[in-house]
Amino acid sequence: MMKTKDLKISLLLCLAVVFAMPSLSAQDIVRKKDLINDSLALAKRMPSDKVLVNGDTVNMVIPERNFGRYDRKLFNYLYIPQGKWAFGLTASYGELNTDDVQVLSILDNVDFKGKIYSIKPSVSYFIRHNQSVGLRFNYSRGFADLNNLAVDFDEDMNFSIKDVSYYTQTYTISTFYRNYVGLGMDKRFAVFNEVDLSFGSGSSRFKRIYNEAPRDTRTNITEASLNFSPGLCIFIQDYVAFNVSFGVFGLKYHREHQLTDGVDEGTRTTSGANFKFNIFNIAFGLLIVI
């Protein structure tokens, strides 16, 4: 609880503000009185426990300016103090194999093999309490082989696809800013919002049979994106945390240059924005704080 001396100082300041104002109506006086009472109640309720960080004593509650019209009595508790380093790792892996699979009476002899994985190491530094900036590297690779696929709707519409393969790999580097909001004084749970600016390049290869002749298309990829990702962080040990983030908004620029059988097919550029929750952009990872 707040000390008695601090409460007296807060009360004197509030009274000084009231008496320094010009003549007020009875309704204004009642409003100012309610404001003083609310301020004192908030001061009494605000936790004042302190913790030692890098030789300095700091409050567990990070003071923040309230930009809203109403005070919702929410606090930002100290989660990770200033001056800490964090090392993270996020990885994903997916694989799908089918062999002579039949789907109803439409798809037959489906023979497909696919695999995709990525690894994202990161390093960040906490420039302020609960606020960090850092760098992240991303390497992803995937391939898909469709050996056979038969489609049969009726006698007039049926066809088969075979010997199709696709391969892709990308390298990405990004800089990010992450702001945590501690949910309790035990420093166990926190939510965060991350802003990520990334630049990447890669290549892909698409091989298939067209007019009974093999075709090989190679693509060079360049892309940039700005992403906003909220998430949840949980300390499972003193220095190890598990986090999950969700992609909800982003801006993206994508450029492709294609060559088919050695013939230049030109360049295609696309750009756009995503304003919705993306179920395929969920990242799980570990964070080590030292």
BALUMLUM-696220 format. One line per 3 residues: their letters; for each residue x, y negated, z of C-alpha. Coordinates in Angstrom, 1 decimal, decimal comma. Layout:
N
A = X:Y:Z | ...
***
This chain:
290
MMK = 0,0:0,0:0,0 | 1,1:-3,6:-0,6 | 2,8:-5,3:2,3
TKD = 0,9:-7,9:4,4 | 3,4:-10,6:3,4 | 2,8:-10,0:-0,2
LKI = -1,0:-10,2:0,3 | -0,7:-13,5:2,1 | 1,4:-15,0:-0,7
SLL = -1,2:-13,8:-3,3 | -4,0:-15,4:-1,3 | -2,2:-18,7:-1,0
LCL = -1,5:-18,8:-4,7 | -5,1:-18,2:-5,6 | -6,4:-20,8:-3,1
AVV = -3,9:-23,3:-4,5 | -5,3:-22,8:-8,0 | -8,8:-23,3:-6,9
FAM = -8,2:-26,5:-4,9 | -6,0:-28,0:-7,7 | -9,0:-27,9:-10,1
PSL = -11,4:-30,9:-10,4 | -14,8:-30,8:-8,9 | -16,7:-27,6:-9,6
SAQ = -20,3:-26,6:-9,6 | -21,6:-24,1:-7,1 | -21,8:-21,5:-9,8
DIV = -18,2:-22,1:-10,8 | -17,1:-21,8:-7,1 | -18,9:-18,4:-6,8
RKK = -17,1:-17,2:-10,0 | -13,7:-18,3:-8,7 | -14,4:-16,7:-5,4
DLI = -15,3:-13,4:-7,1 | -12,1:-13,7:-9,2 | -10,0:-14,1:-6,0
NDS = -11,7:-11,2:-4,4 | -11,1:-9,0:-7,4 | -7,4:-10,0:-7,6
LAL = -6,9:-9,2:-3,9 | -8,6:-5,9:-4,3 | -6,4:-5,0:-7,2
AKR = -3,3:-6,1:-5,3 | -4,3:-3,8:-2,4 | -5,1:-0,9:-4,7
MPS = -1,9:-1,2:-6,8 | 0,7:1,4:-5,8 | 3,9:-0,1:-4,5
DKV = 6,0:3,1:-4,2 | 9,5:2,5:-5,4 | 12,1:4,7:-6,9
LVN = 15,9:4,5:-7,4 | 16,9:4,2:-11,1 | 20,6:3,7:-12,0
GDT = 21,3:2,2:-8,6 | 18,4:-0,3:-8,7 | 15,1:0,0:-6,9
VNM = 12,1:-0,3:-9,2 | 8,4:-0,1:-8,8 | 6,6:3,1:-10,0
VIP = 4,0:0,9:-11,8 | 5,2:-1,0:-14,9 | 3,6:-4,5:-14,9
ERN = 1,8:-5,1:-18,2 | -0,1:-8,1:-19,4 | -3,9:-7,5:-19,8
FGR = -5,0:-8,8:-23,2 | -8,6:-7,6:-22,7 | -11,5:-9,6:-21,3
YDR = -12,0:-7,2:-18,4 | -9,6:-5,6:-16,1 | -10,2:-1,8:-16,4
KLF = -8,0:-1,0:-13,4 | -5,6:1,1:-15,5 | -1,8:1,3:-14,7
NYL = 1,2:2,3:-16,7 | 3,3:4,5:-14,4 | 7,0:4,9:-14,8
YIP = 7,6:8,0:-16,8 | 11,1:7,8:-18,3 | 13,3:4,9:-17,0
QGK = 15,5:2,6:-19,0 | 19,0:3,8:-20,0 | 18,1:7,5:-20,5
WAF = 19,0:9,5:-23,6 | 16,5:12,0:-25,1 | 17,3:14,8:-27,5
GLT = 14,4:16,5:-29,3 | 13,8:19,4:-31,6 | 10,7:20,2:-33,6
ASY = 10,4:23,2:-35,8 | 7,7:24,9:-37,8 | 7,4:28,2:-39,8
GEL = 4,6:29,7:-41,9 | 4,4:32,8:-44,0 | 1,7:34,5:-46,1
NTD = 2,0:37,9:-47,9 | -0,7:39,8:-49,8 | -0,4:42,9:-51,8
DVQ = -3,2:44,1:-54,2 | -5,8:42,3:-52,2 | -9,4:42,0:-53,6
VLS = -11,7:39,1:-52,7 | -15,4:40,1:-53,3 | -15,7:40,9:-57,0
ILD = -14,1:37,7:-58,4 | -10,5:37,9:-57,4 | -8,6:41,2:-57,9
NVD = -5,0:42,4:-57,6 | -3,8:39,4:-55,7 | -0,1:39,8:-55,1
FKG = 1,3:36,6:-53,4 | 4,3:35,9:-51,2 | 4,9:32,4:-49,6
KIY = 7,0:30,9:-46,9 | 7,6:27,4:-45,6 | 9,7:26,1:-42,7
SIK = 11,1:22,9:-41,4 | 13,4:21,7:-38,6 | 13,5:18,2:-37,1
PSV = 16,3:17,3:-34,6 | 16,1:13,8:-33,1 | 18,0:11,5:-30,7
SYF = 16,6:8,4:-28,9 | 17,6:5,9:-26,3 | 15,2:4,2:-23,8
IRH = 15,7:0,5:-24,3 | 13,1:-0,3:-21,6 | 11,1:1,7:-19,1
NQS = 8,8:4,1:-21,1 | 10,0:2,7:-24,5 | 12,5:4,3:-26,8
VGL = 14,0:4,0:-30,2 | 15,8:6,7:-32,1 | 16,7:8,6:-35,3
RFN = 15,2:11,8:-36,6 | 16,4:14,1:-39,4 | 14,1:16,5:-41,2
YSR = 15,0:19,5:-43,5 | 12,1:21,5:-45,0 | 12,1:24,3:-47,5
GFA = 9,4:26,4:-49,0 | 8,7:28,9:-51,8 | 5,8:30,8:-53,3
DLN = 5,7:33,7:-55,7 | 2,5:34,7:-57,4 | 3,2:38,0:-59,1
NLA = -0,4:38,8:-60,2 | -3,9:37,3:-59,9 | -6,9:38,5:-61,9
VDF = -10,1:36,4:-62,0 | -13,3:37,9:-63,3 | -16,6:35,9:-63,2
DED = -18,4:37,6:-66,1 | -17,7:39,1:-69,5 | -17,2:35,6:-71,1
MNF = -15,0:34,2:-68,3 | -12,1:36,2:-67,1 | -8,3:35,7:-67,1
SIK = -5,2:36,8:-65,3 | -2,1:34,9:-64,0 | 1,3:36,5:-63,3
DVS = 5,0:35,7:-62,8 | 4,5:32,2:-61,3 | 7,0:30,9:-58,7
YYT = 7,5:27,6:-57,0 | 10,4:26,4:-54,8 | 10,9:23,1:-53,0
QTY = 13,3:21,5:-50,4 | 13,5:18,0:-49,0 | 15,8:16,0:-46,8
TIS = 14,5:13,1:-44,7 | 15,9:10,6:-42,3 | 13,7:8,3:-40,2
TFY = 13,8:5,7:-37,4 | 11,1:5,6:-34,8 | 9,8:3,7:-31,8
RNY = 7,9:5,5:-29,1 | 5,9:3,9:-26,2 | 4,9:6,1:-23,3
VGL = 2,0:5,5:-20,9 | 2,5:7,5:-17,6 | -0,7:9,1:-16,2
GMD = 0,4:9,5:-12,6 | 3,1:8,9:-10,1 | 4,4:12,5:-10,3
KRF = 5,9:11,7:-13,7 | 4,5:14,9:-15,2 | 2,0:13,8:-17,9
AVF = 2,0:10,9:-20,3 | 0,5:9,9:-23,6 | 2,5:8,1:-26,2
NEV = 2,2:6,3:-29,6 | 4,9:6,6:-32,2 | 5,7:4,5:-35,2
DLS = 7,9:6,2:-37,7 | 9,6:4,8:-40,9 | 11,2:7,5:-43,0
FGS = 13,0:7,9:-46,3 | 13,6:11,2:-48,1 | 14,6:12,9:-51,3
GSS = 14,3:16,5:-52,6 | 13,7:18,7:-55,5 | 11,3:21,4:-56,7
RFK = 11,2:24,0:-59,4 | 8,1:25,5:-61,0 | 8,4:28,5:-63,3
RIY = 5,4:30,2:-65,1 | 4,4:31,8:-68,4 | 2,7:29,5:-70,9
NEA = 1,6:30,7:-74,3 | 3,5:33,9:-73,7 | 6,7:32,0:-73,2
PRD = 8,5:31,2:-70,0 | 8,6:27,5:-68,9 | 10,8:25,9:-66,2
TRT = 9,9:22,5:-64,7 | 12,4:20,8:-62,4 | 11,4:17,8:-60,4
NIT = 13,4:15,3:-58,4 | 11,5:13,7:-55,5 | 12,0:10,3:-53,7
EAS = 9,6:9,2:-51,1 | 9,1:6,7:-48,2 | 6,4:6,6:-45,5
LNF = 5,3:4,6:-42,5 | 3,4:6,8:-40,0 | 1,5:6,2:-36,7
SPG = 1,3:9,3:-34,5 | -0,2:9,4:-31,0 | 0,6:12,4:-28,8
LCI = 0,9:14,0:-25,4 | 4,1:14,7:-23,4 | 4,4:17,1:-20,4
FIQ = 7,5:17,7:-18,3 | 7,8:21,5:-17,8 | 11,1:21,0:-15,9
DYV = 12,9:18,1:-14,4 | 14,7:17,3:-17,7 | 12,8:19,3:-20,3
AFN = 9,5:18,2:-21,7 | 7,0:19,6:-24,2 | 5,3:17,2:-26,6
VSF = 2,6:17,4:-29,3 | 1,8:14,6:-31,8 | -1,0:14,1:-34,3
GVF = -0,7:12,2:-37,6 | -3,7:9,8:-37,8 | -2,6:6,9:-40,0
GLK = 0,2:6,4:-42,6 | 1,4:4,6:-45,7 | 3,2:6,6:-48,3
YHR = 5,2:6,0:-51,5 | 6,1:9,0:-53,7 | 8,1:9,1:-57,0
EHQ = 8,8:12,1:-59,2 | 11,0:12,6:-62,2 | 10,4:15,8:-64,2
LTD = 12,3:17,9:-66,7 | 10,7:20,9:-68,5 | 13,1:23,2:-70,3
GVD = 15,7:20,4:-70,3 | 13,2:17,9:-71,9 | 12,6:14,7:-70,0
EGT = 8,9:14,3:-69,3 | 9,2:10,9:-67,6 | 8,5:9,6:-64,1
RTT = 5,3:9,4:-62,0 | 4,8:7,2:-59,0 | 2,0:7,4:-56,5
SGA = 1,2:5,5:-53,3 | -1,6:5,4:-50,8 | -2,8:5,3:-47,2
NFK = -4,3:7,8:-44,9 | -6,8:6,6:-42,3 | -8,0:10,0:-40,9
FNI = -6,8:12,8:-38,7 | -4,7:15,2:-40,6 | -4,9:18,8:-39,2
FNI = -1,8:19,8:-41,2 | 0,3:17,0:-39,6 | 0,5:18,4:-36,0
AFG = 4,0:18,6:-34,6 | 5,1:20,6:-31,6 | 8,5:20,1:-30,0
LLI = 10,8:20,0:-27,0 | 12,5:17,0:-25,5 | 15,6:17,0:-23,2
VI = 16,1:13,8:-21,2 | 19,5:13,0:-19,6
***
